[in-house]
C-alpha cells in the first residue's frame, strides 16, 4: 500500500491575520502574480452566485508546471484547499501532470492516492493516463502494467475503461526511452485495443517507427511502412515525416526526396492539405542535406520554404537553416540568415535565437580564426540570447573564444583565455574540442610551463580496433535474465555492472549495482536496456570517448554484421566487453582508486 504524504503543513495563524482571501487571491497567492480589476470583479461575481471558479487556479498550475516550480504548486493548492475544501478532478489532474512533468512520479502517486479516497474528488481516465505516462517515463514498467491489469479487470478505482488513450500514453513513454522490448510486449497484450475498424491504427505504426529510429534501427522503420501498405493504411503527415527522418538516418537522401515529393503530390492533387510538408518536414531534410554537405539542395529547400505563404518560419526552422549552411561551409550564407533572424527578432521576440545557434556560429568562425566576430558573439550571447544559458554552454563558449584567438595567431590571448578557463571551470576535458586547443597550447608552452598534469595512454594506440584490448564476453560473467536477484547478489559485491542475456545467449541489457533494489525480482526487470554497443572495428579512441562522455561503466562489443543486419532488436550477440576499469588500468600515471566512482 502506498504511503500518502500530505502537502506542506498549513501556515500558522499568526501569518494570516487578515480577512478571508478572495478566490483570485487564493488561486494567485504567489508573490510573483499579477492581477487586473476586471478579472477580480468577474471572479467575485461568480463566488457570490454560489459557484467556485477554479479555472484561474488550473491556469496558474499550468504556468508553474512549465517553469517546473512544483513546490510552489503544492503551496498554492494547499492554500486553495484550506479556503474552499475539496478541489475538483480537473485541478488535481493538473497537479498530477505537474508532478510527471517535473519527473517526481512518487509525488504523482501520492496525489493519485489522495484523489482515490472516498471523501476526495475521485479519479478518471485522464488521471490514469497521466499516471501511466509518469510510470513509463520513470521506467517503473512493472507498476504501470499492474495499473493496466487493474483497469482491464475492472478493479481500478473510478472504474475507467481500457482505452487506446491509456495504452498510447504508456507506449509513447516506452518508445521515448528506447525500450522496444517492453513496447512490443505491450502491443502483444493490448494491441487489439488500438485497432480502428478492425485494423491497427496509423498512430500505433507511427510510434513504432519512432521507436525504431530512437533505438538506432531506422531501416526497421521503413519495414514498418511496408507493413502499413499491406494493411491498406493511408500515411498521414506524421508518417511521412517519420519516414523521411528514417531515410536521413540511413543516409538514403534519394528515398527521403521521393517521400517528400509524394507528400506534395498527394496534398496538391487530392486537395488533402493536411499531408502537405510542414516545418518539421523541411527542417528534417535540411539536416540530412546539411550533413551530406549538399549546398545546392539546401539552398533549394530554403528557397521553397520562403515561397510557401502558408508556412510559418519559426525559431526552429531558422536554426535548422543556419546549421545546414554551416555544415555545407557557407559561412557567408549563415551570417546572412543569422542577421535576418536578429532583424525579425526585434519585432517578434519568439524568434530570438537560443544559445545553440550562437555556439554553432562561434564554432564555424573559431575554426577560421575570426577572433573579432567570435568575441562579438561571445559578448552578445548573454544579453541577446533567448532562454537560459547552461554552465556547459558557457564553458564551450569560453573554449571557442580561446580557439579563435589561437587560430588567429594571437597566442598570448589564447594562453590568457586558457588561464581564465582553468580558474573558472577548474579544469578542461581532453576529449572536448577545447581540450584539443589546450593541448596545442601545452605543446607551445612546453613541459616546464605546463598548466596541467596530463595522464597518458602509452600502452595502446587510439586508432587500433577495440577487439585488440576487449575482454571476452564470457569473462564478464553474464547472468540469465530470468534469475532472481537474491540468488546472485554476491556477484555484485565484486562487479559493479553485469551483462544480462536471454535464453539464446544474446545480451539484452546491463544491470548496475546501484539498480539492484528488488531481491525477489528477476534481474531483467532492473537492467538498463538496450546496452551500449560498438563493433569490433570501432577504434579504441572512440570507445574511450563514449565511456568518458556518456559515463558508461561497460560497453558491449559485437561484430558488425550482427549489429547492422537490418533486424530491429534490443538483444545483440556480444563477443566482448570493454569496461571503465580497464581504461583506468591503461592510464599512466595510474589513477587513484576513488576515481572509479566518478564514472
C-alpha positions in Angstrom: 0.0 0.0 0.0 1.4 3.4 -0.9 2.0 5.8 1.9 0.3 9.2 1.4 2.4 12.2 2.2 0.4 15.4 2.7 1.1 18.7 1.2 3.3 21.1 3.1 1.7 22.0 6.5 -0.7 25.0 6.8 0.8 28.3 7.6 0.4 29.3 11.3 -2.5 31.6 12.1 -0.1 34.3 13.1 0.8 34.6 9.5 -2.8 35.0 8.3 -4.3 37.8 10.5 -6.2 39.3 7.6 -9.8 38.6 6.4 -10.6 35.6 4.3 -8.9 35.7 0.9 -10.9 36.2 -2.3 -10.9 33.4 -4.8 -8.4 35.3 -7.0 -6.1 35.9 -4.1 -6.3 32.2 -3.2 -5.6 31.0 -6.7 -2.9 33.5 -7.3 -1.2 33.7 -3.9 2.3 33.7 -5.4 4.3 36.9 -4.8 5.1 36.9 -8.5 1.4 37.0 -9.6 -0.2 40.0 -11.3 -3.9 40.9 -11.3 -6.4 43.1 -13.1 -9.5 44.7 -11.6 -11.9 43.4 -14.3 -10.8 39.8 -13.8 -11.2 40.1 -10.0 -14.7 41.5 -10.3 -15.8 38.6 -12.6 -14.4 36.1 -10.1 -16.2 37.7 -7.2 -19.4 37.8 -9.1 -19.1 34.0 -9.7 -18.4 33.5 -6.0 -21.5 35.5 -4.9 -23.6 33.4 -7.3 -22.6 30.3 -5.4 -20.1 28.9 -8.0 -16.4 28.4 -7.2 -14.5 29.2 -10.3 -11.3 27.1 -10.2 -10.2 27.9 -13.8 -7.7 30.6 -12.7 -6.1 28.1 -10.3 -5.8 25.5 -13.0 -4.2 28.0 -15.4 -1.8 29.0 -12.6 -0.8 25.4 -12.1 -0.2 25.0 -15.9 2.0 28.1 -15.9 4.1 26.9 -12.9 4.3 23.5 -14.5 6.1 25.0 -17.5 8.5 26.6 -15.1 9.0 23.4 -13.1 8.0 25.1 -9.9 6.5 22.0 -8.2 6.9 23.2 -4.7 5.1 26.5 -5.5 2.2 24.5 -7.0 1.9 22.4 -3.8 1.8 25.6 -1.6 -0.8 27.3 -3.7 -3.0 24.2 -4.0 -2.8 23.7 -0.2 -4.0 27.3 0.4 -6.9 26.7 -2.0 -7.9 23.5 -0.2 -7.9 25.2 3.2 -10.1 28.0 1.9 -12.5 26.1 -0.3 -12.3 22.5 0.8 -12.2 19.7 -1.8 -10.9 20.7 -5.2 -12.3 19.2 -8.4 -10.7 16.4 -10.5 -9.6 18.9 -13.2 -7.4 20.8 -10.8 -5.9 17.7 -9.2 -5.2 16.2 -12.7 -3.3 19.3 -13.4 -1.3 18.8 -10.2 -0.5 15.2 -11.2 0.6 16.4 -14.7 2.9 18.9 -13.0 4.5 16.0 -10.9 5.0 13.9 -14.0 6.4 16.9 -16.0 8.9 17.6 -13.2 9.9 13.9 -13.0 8.5 13.3 -9.5 6.5 10.2 -10.0 6.4 9.4 -6.3 4.5 12.7 -5.7 2.2 11.8 -8.6 1.4 8.5 -6.8 0.7 10.3 -3.6 -1.7 12.7 -5.4 -3.4 9.6 -7.0 -3.9 8.0 -3.6 -5.4 11.2 -2.2 -7.8 11.6 -5.2 -8.9 7.9 -4.7 -10.2 8.5 -1.2 -14.0 8.4 -0.7 -14.1 12.0 0.6 -11.9 13.3 -2.3 -12.7 14.4 -5.9 -12.2 10.9 -7.4 -10.1 9.8 -10.5 -11.0 9.5 -14.1 -9.3 8.2 -17.3 -7.2 11.4 -17.6 -5.8 10.6 -14.1 -4.9 7.1 -15.1 -3.3 8.3 -18.4 -1.1 10.8 -16.6 -0.1 8.2 -14.0 0.8 5.6 -16.7 2.9 8.2 -18.6 4.7 9.1 -15.4 5.5 5.5 -14.5 6.7 4.9 -18.1 9.0 7.9 -18.0 10.4 6.7 -14.7 11.0 3.2 -16.2 8.7 1.7 -13.5 7.2 -0.6 -16.1 6.0 -3.4 -13.7 3.9 -0.9 -11.8 2.5 0.5 -15.0 1.4 -3.0 -16.1 -0.2 -3.6 -12.7 -2.3 -0.5 -13.2 -3.3 -1.6 -16.7 -4.3 -5.0 -15.3 -6.5 -3.4 -12.7 -8.2 -1.3 -15.4 -8.6 -4.4 -17.6 -10.1 -6.5 -14.8 -12.5 -3.6 -13.7 -11.0 -3.4 -10.2 -9.4 0.0 -10.6 -10.7 3.0 -8.6 -13.2 5.1 -10.6 -13.9 2.2 -13.0 -12.1 3.6 -16.0 -12.4 1.9 -19.3 -9.4 0.3 -21.1 -9.0 2.7 -24.0 -6.4 3.5 -26.7 -5.5 6.7 -24.9 -4.2 4.8 -21.9 -2.2 2.4 -24.0 -0.7 5.1 -26.2 0.4 7.1 -23.2 2.5 4.2 -21.8 3.6 3.1 -25.3 4.9 6.5 -26.1 6.9 6.6 -22.8 8.5 3.2 -23.6 9.4 4.3 -27.1 10.9 7.6 -25.9 13.1 5.5 -23.5 14.1 3.2 -26.4 12.7 0.2 -24.6 11.3 -1.6 -27.7 11.2 -5.0 -25.9 8.6 -3.9 -23.5 6.9 -1.8 -26.1 6.4 -4.8 -28.3 5.2 -6.7 -25.2 2.6 -4.0 -24.5 1.4 -4.2 -28.1 1.2 -8.0 -28.0 -1.0 -7.9 -24.9 -3.2 -4.8 -25.6 -2.7 -4.3 -29.3 -6.4 -5.1 -30.0 -7.4 -2.1 -28.1 -5.5 0.1 -30.5 -7.3 -1.2 -33.6 -9.6 1.1 -35.6 -12.2 -0.5 -37.7 -10.6 -3.9 -37.2 -7.2 -2.7 -38.3 -4.2 -1.3 -36.4 -4.3 2.5 -36.2 -1.8 4.7 -38.0 -0.7 6.2 -34.7 0.4 2.9 -33.5 2.6 2.4 -36.6 3.9 6.0 -36.3 5.0 5.3 -32.7 6.7 2.0 -33.7 8.7 3.8 -36.4 9.7 6.5 -34.0 10.8 3.8 -31.5 13.0 2.0 -34.1 14.6 5.3 -35.0 15.3 6.2 -31.4 16.8 2.8 -30.8 19.2 3.1 -33.7 17.3 0.9 -36.2 16.0 3.3 -38.8 15.9 0.7 -41.5 13.3 -1.2 -39.5 11.1 1.9 -39.6 11.0 1.6 -43.4 10.0 -2.0 -43.0 7.1 -0.9 -40.8 5.9 1.4 -43.7 5.7 -1.7 -45.9 3.6 -3.4 -43.4 1.3 -0.4 -43.3 0.9 -0.6 -47.0 0.0 -4.2 -46.8 -2.7 -3.3 -44.2 -4.2 -0.7 -46.6 -3.5 2.2 -44.3 -3.0 5.7 -45.8 0.0 7.5 -44.4 -0.6 10.9 -42.7 1.9 13.8 -42.4 3.4 12.4 -39.2 4.0 9.1 -41.1 5.8 10.8 -43.9 7.9 13.0 -41.6 9.0 9.9 -39.6 9.8 8.0 -42.9 11.9 11.0 -44.1 13.7 11.0 -40.8 14.4 7.3 -41.1 15.8 7.8 -44.6 18.0 10.6 -43.3 19.3 8.4 -40.6 20.2 5.7 -43.1 21.8 8.2 -45.4 19.3 7.5 -48.2 18.6 11.0 -49.3 17.0 9.9 -52.6 14.4 7.9 -50.8 13.7 10.9 -48.5 13.1 13.1 -51.5 10.7 10.6 -53.0 8.6 10.6 -49.9 8.8 14.4 -49.9 7.6 14.6 -53.5 4.9 12.1 -52.7 3.7 14.3 -49.9 3.4 17.4 -52.1 1.7 15.5 -55.0 -0.8 13.9 -52.6 -1.6 17.2 -51.0 -1.9 19.2 -54.1 -3.7 16.8 -56.4 -6.2 15.5 -54.0 -6.7 18.7 -52.0 -5.5 16.9 -48.9 -3.9 19.9 -47.3 -3.1 18.1 -44.0 -0.5 15.9 -45.8 1.5 18.8 -47.3 5.0 19.2 -45.9 5.3 21.4 -42.8 8.2 23.0 -41.0 9.2 19.6 -39.5 9.5 18.1 -43.0 11.7 20.9 -44.3 14.0 21.0 -41.2 14.5 17.3 -41.3 15.5 17.5 -45.0 17.8 20.4 -44.2 19.5 18.3 -41.5 20.1 15.5 -44.0 21.4 17.6 -46.9 23.5 19.7 -44.4 25.3 16.6 -43.1 25.9 15.4 -46.7 27.3 18.9 -47.5 24.9 19.3 -50.5 24.8 23.1 -50.6 22.7 23.3 -53.8 19.9 21.1 -52.3 20.0 23.1 -49.1 19.5 26.4 -51.0 16.6 24.9 -53.0 14.8 23.8 -49.8 15.3 27.2 -48.2 14.0 28.9 -51.3 10.9 26.7 -51.3 10.3 27.3 -47.6 10.3 31.1 -48.2 8.0 30.8 -51.2 5.3 28.9 -49.2 3.0 31.6 -48.0 1.2 29.2 -45.7 4.4 28.1 -44.0 5.5 30.0 -40.8 9.2 30.0 -40.2 9.8 29.8 -36.5 13.0 29.8 -34.5 13.5 26.1 -35.0 13.2 26.5 -38.8 15.7 29.3 -38.9 18.1 27.4 -36.6 18.0 24.4 -39.0 18.7 26.7 -42.0 21.8 28.2 -40.3 23.0 24.8 -39.2 22.7 23.3 -42.7 24.5 26.3 -44.3 27.3 26.0 -41.7 27.6 22.2 -42.3 28.0 23.0 -46.1 30.7 25.5 -45.4 28.7 28.5 -46.4 29.7 30.9 -43.6 28.5 34.0 -45.6 25.1 32.5 -46.2 24.8 31.5 -42.5 25.7 35.1 -41.4 23.0 36.5 -43.8 20.3 34.3 -42.3 21.6 35.0 -38.8 21.2 38.7 -39.4 17.7 38.1 -40.7 16.8 36.3 -37.5 18.1 39.2 -35.4 16.2 41.7 -37.5 12.9 39.8 -37.2 13.5 39.1 -33.5 13.2 42.9 -33.0 9.6 42.6 -34.0 8.9 39.1 -32.7 10.7 38.1 -29.5 9.8 34.4 -30.2 12.4 34.4 -32.9 15.3 35.4 -30.6 18.0 32.8 -31.2 18.9 30.4 -28.4 22.4 29.6 -27.2 22.7 26.6 -29.6 22.7 28.9 -32.6 25.3 31.2 -31.1 27.5 28.2 -30.4 27.1 26.9 -34.0 28.2 30.3 -35.4 31.1 30.5 -33.0 32.3 27.0 -33.9 32.5 27.8 -37.6 34.1 31.2 -37.1 36.6 29.9 -34.5 37.8 27.3 -36.9 38.5 30.1 -39.4 40.3 32.2 -36.8 37.9 35.1 -36.9 38.6 36.2 -33.4 36.8 39.5 -33.7 33.5 38.0 -34.7 33.7 35.2 -32.1 34.4 37.8 -29.4 31.4 39.8 -30.5 29.1 36.8 -30.4 30.6 35.7 -27.1 29.8 39.2 -25.7 26.3 39.5 -27.2 25.2 35.9 -26.3 24.4 36.8 -22.7 22.1 39.8 -23.2 20.5 38.8 -26.6 20.0 35.0 -26.2 16.6 33.5 -25.5 16.1 31.2 -22.6 18.6 30.1 -20.0 22.3 29.6 -20.7 23.6 26.5 -19.0 27.1 26.2 -17.5 28.0 23.7 -20.2 27.2 26.3 -22.9 29.1 29.0 -21.1 32.1 26.7 -20.8 32.1 25.8 -24.5 31.8 29.5 -25.4 34.9 30.2 -23.4 36.7 27.3 -25.2 35.7 28.7 -28.6 37.0 32.1 -27.8 40.3 30.6 -26.9 40.3 28.5 -30.1 39.6 31.6 -32.2 42.5 33.5 -30.6 44.9 30.6 -31.3 43.8 30.2 -34.9 44.1 33.9 -35.4 47.7 33.8 -34.3 47.1 35.7 -31.0 48.9 33.2 -28.8 49.1 35.4 -25.8 45.4 36.0 -25.8 44.8 32.2 -26.2 47.1 31.5 -23.2 45.3 34.1 -21.1 41.9 32.6 -22.1 43.2 29.2 -21.0 44.2 30.6 -17.6 40.7 32.0 -17.2 39.1 28.7 -18.2 41.2 26.8 -15.7 40.4 29.3 -13.0 36.7 29.5 -13.7 35.9 25.9 -14.6 38.6 24.1 -12.6 40.0 22.1 -15.5 39.2 21.1 -19.1 38.4 17.7 -20.7 41.0 16.5 -23.1 38.3 14.7 -25.2 36.5 18.0 -25.9 37.2 20.4 -28.7 38.6 22.9 -26.2 40.8 20.2 -24.8 42.5 19.8 -28.2 43.1 23.5 -28.3 44.5 23.4 -24.8 46.8 20.5 -25.8 48.1 22.6 -28.7 48.8 25.5 -26.2 50.5 23.0 -23.9 52.8 21.9 -26.7 53.7 25.6 -27.3 54.4 26.2 -23.6 56.5 23.0 -23.1 56.6 20.8 -20.1 58.4 23.3 -18.0 55.5 25.8 -18.2 52.6 23.2 -18.4 49.3 24.3 -16.7 48.2 20.6 -16.3 49.5 17.2 -15.2 48.2 15.1 -18.1 47.5 11.3 -17.9 48.7 9.4 -21.0 47.9 6.0 -22.6 51.4 4.8 -23.6 50.4 1.1 -23.9 47.8 1.4 -26.7 47.1 3.3 -29.9 43.8 5.1 -30.0 43.4 4.2 -33.7 43.6 0.4 -33.1 40.3 -1.6 -33.1 38.7 -2.2 -29.7 38.8 -6.0 -30.3 42.6 -5.9 -29.6 42.1 -5.0 -25.9 38.5 -6.0 -25.2 37.6 -8.6 -22.5 35.9 -11.8 -23.8 32.1 -11.7 -23.1 32.2 -14.8 -21.0 34.8 -13.2 -18.7 32.3 -10.6 -17.7 30.2 -13.4 -16.2 26.8 -12.6 -17.8 23.6 -13.6 -16.0 20.4 -15.1 -17.4 17.6 -12.5 -17.3 15.2 -14.9 -15.6 17.4 -15.4 -12.5 16.1 -13.8 -9.3 18.4 -11.2 -7.8 18.6 -12.9 -4.4 20.4 -15.9 -6.0 23.2 -13.8 -7.5 23.7 -10.9 -5.0 27.2 -11.9 -4.2 28.4 -11.3 -7.7 27.5 -7.6 -7.4 29.9 -7.2 -4.4 32.7 -7.9 -6.9 31.3 -6.4 -10.2 29.7 -3.0 -10.4 27.9 -3.9 -13.7 27.0 -7.3 -15.2 25.6 -8.1 -18.7 22.2 -9.8 -18.9 21.5 -12.4 -21.5 18.3 -14.1 -22.8 17.6 -17.8 -23.4 19.6 -17.7 -26.6 22.7 -16.1 -25.1 22.2 -12.6 -26.6 22.9 -9.6 -24.5 19.7 -7.7 -23.7 20.9 -5.2 -21.1 23.3 -4.3 -18.3 22.5 -4.5 -14.6 24.3 -1.9 -12.4 24.9 -2.4 -8.8 23.0 0.7 -7.8 19.9 -0.6 -9.6 19.7 -3.8 -7.5 16.8 -3.0 -5.2 14.3 -5.9 -5.6 15.7 -9.2 -4.3 12.6 -11.2 -5.4 12.5 -9.8 -8.9 14.3 -11.2 -12.0 17.5 -9.3 -12.9 15.9 -8.4 -16.3 13.4 -6.2 -14.5 16.1 -3.9 -13.2 18.5 -3.9 -16.1 19.2 -0.9 -18.4 18.2 -1.8 -21.9 19.3 -1.7 -24.7 23.1 -2.0 -23.8 25.6 0.5 -25.3 27.2 -1.3 -28.2 30.1 -0.8 -30.6 31.5 -3.0 -33.3 34.8 -4.9 -33.1 36.3 -2.5 -35.7 35.5 0.6 -33.7 38.6 2.5 -32.7 39.8 2.5 -29.1 39.8 6.2 -29.0 36.1 6.3 -29.9 35.2 3.8 -27.2 37.1 5.8 -24.7 35.2 8.9 -25.7 31.9 7.1 -25.2 32.9 6.0 -21.7 34.1 9.4 -20.7 31.3 11.4 -22.3 28.3 9.1 -21.6 29.8 7.8 -18.3 29.3 4.2 -19.3 30.7 1.6 -17.0 30.6 -1.0 -19.7 30.4 -1.1 -23.5 29.3 -4.3 -25.3 31.4 -5.3 -28.3 29.6 -7.1 -31.2 30.5 -8.0 -34.8 29.5 -5.5 -37.5 27.1 -7.9 -39.2 25.3 -8.8 -36.0 24.6 -5.1 -35.2 23.7 -3.8 -38.7 21.9 -6.7 -40.3 18.7 -4.7 -40.6 16.8 -6.7 -37.9 15.4 -4.4 -35.2 16.0 -6.0 -31.8 17.1 -4.9 -28.3 19.3 -8.0 -28.0 22.7 -8.4 -29.6 25.2 -11.3 -29.9 28.1 -10.0 -27.9 31.7 -11.1 -28.4 33.3 -9.0 -25.8 33.1 -6.0 -23.4 35.2 -3.0 -22.5 34.9 -1.6 -19.0 35.8 1.7 -17.5 38.1 -0.2 -15.0 40.1 -1.4 -18.0 40.6 2.1 -19.2 41.9 3.4 -15.9 44.4 0.5 -15.7 45.9 1.7 -19.0 46.5 5.2 -17.8 50.0 6.4 -16.9 50.4 7.6 -14.2 47.8 5.4 -12.6 44.6 7.0 -11.4 43.6 6.7 -7.7 41.1 4.1 -6.7 38.4 6.6 -5.8 38.5 7.9 -9.4 36.4 4.9 -10.4 33.4 6.3 -8.5 33.3 9.3 -10.8 32.2 7.2 -13.8 
